[in-house]
Amino acid sequence: MQDLPPVLPVGTRVRVRFGRYQHRTGTVADDHALLPAMEPLVWVTFDGGTERGLIAVRFLDRVR
């Protein structure tokens, strides 16, 4: 069985490291779903506004 990335709890500060929102930081706003390949997705609200993006957990790093 493949190990899944850990789900990030709501309120976790993250930075996107790949894709459309690369290098942006924000806060996990909500869990969303699993892709068909069982990959967890979360909604991230980005700093500086109300824009949100649906991001695969594997493309996120926690910000300390």
Secondary structure in CASP SS format (residue, H / E / C, confidence):
PFRMAT SS
TARGET T0000
AUTHOR 0000-0000-0000
METHOD secondary structure of the structure
MODEL  1
M C 1.00
Q C 1.00
D C 1.00
L C 1.00
P C 1.00
P C 1.00
V C 1.00
L C 1.00
P C 1.00
V C 1.00
G C 1.00
T C 1.00
R E 1.00
V E 1.00
R E 1.00
V E 1.00
R C 1.00
F C 1.00
G C 1.00
R C 1.00
Y C 1.00
Q C 1.00
H C 1.00
R C 1.00
T E 1.00
G E 1.00
T E 1.00
V E 1.00
A E 1.00
D E 1.00
D E 1.00
H E 1.00
A E 1.00
L E 1.00
L C 1.00
P C 1.00
A C 1.00
M C 1.00
E C 1.00
P E 1.00
L E 1.00
V E 1.00
W E 1.00
V E 1.00
T E 1.00
F E 1.00
D C 1.00
G C 1.00
G C 1.00
T C 1.00
E C 1.00
R E 1.00
G E 1.00
L E 1.00
I E 1.00
A E 1.00
V H 1.00
R H 1.00
F H 1.00
L E 1.00
D E 1.00
R E 1.00
V C 1.00
R C 1.00
END
